[in-house]
Amino acid sequence: MGLRDEIGGSTILKKSDDLRTKPARSASLRINQGPTTPVATLPTNAPSAKDTRKRILLVDDHAVVRFGITQLINRQSDLVVCGEEEDASKALDAINSLKPDLVIADISLKDSSGLELMRNIKAQYPRLPILVVSVHDESIYAEMAFRAGATGYLMKQEALDRIPTAIRRVLEGSVYVSDALAARMLQQRVRGQLDVQESPVKSLSDRELEVFQLIGQWKKTKEIAQELHLSVKTVEYYREQIKRKLSLRDASELTQYATSWVQRENPA
């Protein structure tokens, strides 16, 4: 009979048969246990796949600046740069697709205004915080940025290691400014008036200052109108207002004054 004996028409498995068939019966039992018993489970110490870092969109028209800030942010355990753009129109598209937790923007962007970008962000994404990191003088531009929708202002001349602190402060819902600017703003609030030694440019409205800055970049009236999405007549009106407030006689003096101002603000 070999490995099997038949007794009374019944088949009896010998010991070697029994050993050979055990794996099959064990597999069958596992299958028949039903879906309530998992086939495999992850180890209890497996890391979570969800990234909890806060996502930062960086908008600046200088590639070297973007690189330095990105390297600094990505070294933080709780922050990461999710995208970089150099102009306002692409930045708005990036916000829609990347869903950042915070936007870092400069005042001046490639072929666009950072202030205009901030206004558009606050109109379309009112809860998205904005931190300005700019070379422009905070004593002039910080208040403009805050009115446009920013909640933090940091000058590029300051130490880069302040950026993560500023980001976290703004993400918490607080306002970030330098110690010097905070003291100046408090002093102005107590006095209730501007310092008489401050530049007359401080008297310009936000729009007038934007036009003034573009004049200093040798932009013509039509170019300024296109960049700021204004009519030519509106830009001409702002030019007249600027001349009156700064006591300038004509367009030539306005261009010279504005050019000198821009060169002082951004010598590079």
C-alpha positions in Angstrom: 0.0 0.0 0.0 3.0 2.4 0.3 2.1 5.3 2.7 -1.6 4.5 2.9 -3.6 1.5 4.3 -7.3 1.0 3.6 -9.4 -0.7 6.4 -12.9 -1.5 5.6 -13.1 0.9 2.7 -11.8 3.8 4.8 -8.5 5.6 4.2 -6.1 6.0 7.2 -3.3 8.6 6.9 0.0 7.6 8.3 2.3 9.9 10.3 4.2 11.1 7.2 0.9 11.9 5.5 -0.3 13.8 8.5 2.8 16.0 8.6 2.7 16.7 4.9 -0.9 17.9 5.0 -0.7 20.1 8.1 0.3 23.3 6.3 -2.6 23.1 3.9 -5.1 22.7 6.7 -3.5 25.6 8.6 -3.8 27.9 5.5 -7.4 26.8 5.0 -8.2 27.8 8.6 -6.8 31.3 8.2 -8.8 31.9 5.1 -12.0 30.7 6.7 -11.6 33.0 9.7 -13.3 35.8 7.7 -12.6 39.5 7.2 -12.7 40.4 10.9 -9.1 39.1 11.4 -6.5 41.2 9.5 -4.0 39.3 7.4 -1.2 41.8 8.3 -0.9 44.8 10.6 1.6 47.7 10.7 4.0 47.8 13.6 2.8 50.0 16.4 5.9 52.2 16.1 5.4 53.0 12.4 5.7 56.8 11.6 2.7 58.7 10.4 2.6 59.6 6.7 1.0 63.0 7.4 3.3 66.0 7.2 2.4 68.4 10.0 4.9 71.1 9.0 3.5 74.6 8.2 3.6 75.3 4.4 5.2 78.6 3.3 4.8 80.2 -0.1 7.8 82.4 -0.9 7.2 85.4 -3.4 10.3 87.3 -4.2 11.8 88.4 -7.5 15.4 87.7 -6.5 16.5 84.1 -7.0 19.4 84.3 -4.6 17.1 85.7 -1.8 14.6 82.9 -2.4 17.3 80.3 -2.2 18.7 81.7 1.1 15.3 82.0 2.8 14.2 78.5 1.5 17.4 76.9 2.9 16.8 78.5 6.3 13.1 77.6 6.5 13.6 74.0 5.4 16.1 73.4 8.2 13.2 74.0 10.7 11.4 70.9 11.9 8.0 72.6 11.8 8.3 74.7 8.6 8.7 73.9 4.9 8.7 76.0 1.7 6.0 74.5 -0.5 6.5 76.9 -3.5 8.4 79.9 -4.9 7.2 82.6 -7.3 8.6 85.9 -8.6 5.5 87.8 -9.6 2.0 88.5 -8.3 -0.1 86.7 -10.9 1.7 83.4 -10.5 1.6 83.8 -6.7 -2.2 83.9 -6.7 -2.3 80.8 -8.8 0.2 79.1 -6.5 -1.9 79.9 -3.4 -4.9 78.3 -5.1 -3.1 75.1 -6.0 -0.6 74.7 -3.1 -2.8 75.9 -0.2 0.0 77.4 1.9 -0.4 78.3 5.6 1.5 81.6 5.2 2.9 83.8 2.4 6.2 85.6 2.5 6.2 88.5 0.0 8.4 91.4 -0.9 7.1 95.0 -1.6 8.6 95.0 -5.1 8.1 92.1 -7.4 8.9 91.3 -11.0 6.6 93.5 -13.2 4.1 93.8 -10.3 3.5 95.4 -6.9 3.8 93.4 -3.7 1.3 95.7 -2.1 -1.3 95.0 -4.8 -0.6 91.3 -4.3 -1.3 91.6 -0.6 -4.6 93.4 -1.3 -5.7 90.7 -3.7 -4.7 87.9 -1.2 -6.8 89.5 1.6 -9.7 89.9 -0.8 -9.6 86.3 -1.9 -8.0 84.5 1.1 -8.9 86.8 4.1 -7.5 84.2 6.7 -4.2 83.6 5.0 -1.4 85.4 6.9 1.2 87.5 5.1 4.8 88.3 6.3 6.7 91.0 4.4 10.4 90.5 4.0 11.8 93.5 2.1 14.7 95.8 1.6 12.4 98.8 1.8 12.6 101.1 4.8 10.1 99.8 7.4 9.5 103.3 8.7 7.8 104.1 5.4 6.5 100.8 4.0 5.5 98.8 7.1 2.4 100.8 7.7 1.5 100.5 4.0 2.0 96.8 4.1 -0.2 96.4 7.2 -3.0 98.4 5.6 -2.7 96.2 2.5 -3.1 93.1 4.6 0.2 92.0 6.0 0.6 91.0 9.7 4.4 91.1 9.9 7.3 93.2 8.5 10.9 92.2 8.5 13.7 94.0 6.7 16.3 92.0 4.7 19.1 93.9 6.4 18.3 92.1 9.6 19.7 88.7 10.6 18.1 85.9 8.5 17.6 83.8 11.6 14.8 86.2 12.6 12.6 84.9 9.8 11.5 81.6 11.5 10.6 83.6 14.6 8.6 86.1 12.6 6.9 83.2 10.7 5.8 81.5 13.9 4.7 84.8 15.5 2.4 85.6 12.5 1.1 82.0 12.3 0.1 82.4 15.9 -2.1 85.4 15.0 0.2 88.0 16.4 1.9 91.0 14.6 5.6 90.9 14.0 7.8 94.1 13.7 11.3 94.9 14.7 12.1 96.3 18.1 13.0 99.6 16.6 9.8 99.9 14.6 7.7 98.8 17.6 9.3 101.6 19.7 8.7 104.1 16.9 5.1 103.2 16.4 4.5 103.4 20.2 6.1 106.8 20.3 4.0 108.1 17.5 0.9 106.7 19.2 1.8 108.5 22.5 2.6 111.7 20.8 -0.4 111.5 18.4 1.6 113.0 15.6 4.4 112.3 13.1 8.0 113.2 14.0 8.8 116.6 12.3 12.1 115.1 11.2 10.5 112.4 9.2 10.8 112.4 5.4 8.0 114.4 3.5 7.5 111.2 1.5 5.7 109.9 4.6 2.8 112.2 3.8 2.0 110.4 0.6 -0.9 108.0 0.5 -0.3 104.3 -0.3 -1.2 104.7 -4.0 0.8 107.9 -4.3 3.8 106.2 -2.8 3.5 103.3 -5.2 3.3 105.7 -8.2 6.2 107.7 -6.7 8.4 104.6 -6.5 7.6 103.6 -10.1 8.5 107.1 -11.3 11.8 106.6 -9.5 12.3 103.5 -11.6 11.9 105.6 -14.8 8.5 104.1 -15.6 6.4 106.2 -17.8 2.8 107.1 -17.0 1.3 104.4 -19.3 3.6 101.7 -17.8 2.6 102.7 -14.3 -1.1 102.6 -15.2 -0.7 99.1 -16.6 1.3 97.8 -13.6 -1.1 99.2 -11.0 -4.2 98.5 -13.1 -5.2 102.1 -13.1 -6.2 104.5 -15.9 -3.7 106.9 -17.3 -5.8 109.9 -16.0 -5.7 108.4 -12.5 -1.9 108.1 -12.6 -1.6 111.7 -13.9 -3.8 112.8 -10.9 -1.5 111.0 -8.5 1.5 112.7 -10.1 0.0 116.1 -9.5 -0.8 115.2 -5.9 2.8 114.0 -5.3 4.2 117.2 -6.7 2.0 119.3 -4.5 2.8 117.3 -1.3 6.5 117.3 -1.9 6.6 121.0 -3.1 8.0 120.0 -6.5 7.6 122.4 -9.4 7.4 120.1 -12.5 7.8 116.6 -13.9 11.5 116.9 -14.1 11.9 117.7 -10.4 9.5 114.9 -9.6 11.5 112.3 -11.6 14.8 113.5 -10.1 13.5 113.4 -6.5 11.8 110.0 -7.0 15.0 108.5 -8.6 17.1 109.7 -5.7 14.6 108.2 -3.2 14.6 104.8 -5.0 18.4 104.7 -5.1 18.6 105.4 -1.4 15.9 102.8 -0.6 17.5 100.1 -2.8 21.1 100.9 -3.6 21.6 97.5 -5.2 
